Amino acid sequence: MKSPNQLPTIGFVYLDHVMRFFDRSNFKGWPDKIEQVVYHWGNDKQRFINDVKRKKITVLIGNIPATAYETFREISRALPEVQFIPSLDAQFSNKSKENVTNFCKKYNLPIPNTDVFYELNEATDYLKQCKYPKIIKKSYGPSNYGGYFVHKVDNFKEAELLIAQKKYYPVYVQEFVPMVADIRVMLIGHKPVCAFWRRPPEGEWLTNTSQGGAMDYQNVPQRALDIAVLASKSANAEYWACDIALGNDGEYRILECATAFAAFPYIRDWIGQYLMWLLAADHFKKPYIPMLNWEELGKIDSRLLRTMRQISFSKPSISEDCGDRLIQQNQELYQLLPIELRAFEEWPSEAWNFQDNYLSKLVVDACQKVMAAKEDSLEEVERGDTNENSPYVDINESALIEFFNSVTGIGKQLYPMIIEQLGVDGTIDALNQNPHLLLKVKGLKEKKLQNIMLCWQKFIALHENNIFR
């Protein structure tokens, strides 16, 4: 147990092949050693947990990429005494565009009209009758940035061809919003610390600078700042970024929001200074970051701005002239605030991990038929109607292996993992009643589950007068 004046033990979360957002230099002045823990992917969860415990880390700092998010949900539950910064709840929107949509809908934040389809036939039916143009995006995966997975379609044929080629799953469809530009707002402690316009090239609609969009920092509207602040507070995020579109209709809509975003090194320095104050207010002063600083810093050549570090500002004395009063009002309106420490999960994976937990109608139908066959067999036993010559089929590990060997696409490596993770009885229970449990096995995805359940349905049908343990 640490004493009240003892500093927490910080550890940076790093992952192989993933760019590092923070390093020791972002936490200038922290007197103690900052540990590092690296997640190596694969079957590395328990080793990572043990490493955190061995180093006695109490605060883990770092963004988690989309493809590791669910694993780190499990890691955070195994480390209840460790504070994750940002919290896994704050990082909920990092995982997918679908999560961004769910987050914004919950908090009534303005977004384009959006539909998400896990059934291809439902997506097709919608796209046949909807109004065009539409935007179709890749929702999940390791590369959601840069605009390279965002597509505009002008009719059903284009949409159908795109879905067939890209095979995005689920099918994520948004209304196309003609816009003047979009605005990126970066926040620390719910306070805007950087904001800029991104304008599309002439005749184009994508604003990403990687695809030719232009940036400028002047006259970012207060309405955009207010929306970003509201989103940051709703996410309870230590640091945050919002991309907000200004439509030709004058309305503002959130396009993206997350704790994972590209930021100049000096922004990461400011986040480090804020986190040190947040974790040890008795040792570190609350940093002062003036409003509209981006208007002046944005005048610096971006090549130089990318190298600038440890930028700081002295707190001004406020005089009575109108300009200073405006500065004071802005400072009071947008304050650097601490986040709320929560003892609950707002976005538990059991309820919100649709990508892994969703069961297609095909699987659901197969499960229902399996359950119906099982209930019929039990009723026959209760009535004494079973064929006495029909042997009782005891499903043991050998029988399970025989079944899985009959399923195309399972392979000799996957079924041992299923049985090892769920056990024999647990695997039978999953096949009979809880097929979603099979999706927890690494490498077993929706299509393979569909195939397993169809084969299990046939297996049951062949032995419909037998009872399975």
Beta strands, then each sheet from edge to edge (+ up, - down):
strand 1: 10-15
strand 2: 35-39
strand 3: 59-61
strand 4: 83-85
strand 5: 114-117
strand 6: 134-137
strand 7: 150-153
strand 8: 171-175
strand 9: 179-188
strand 10: 191-199
strand 11: 214-216
strand 12: 239-247
strand 13: 252-258
sheet 1: 2+ 1+ 3+ 4+
sheet 2: 5+ 8- 6+ 7-
sheet 3: 11+ 10- 9+ 12- 13+
end
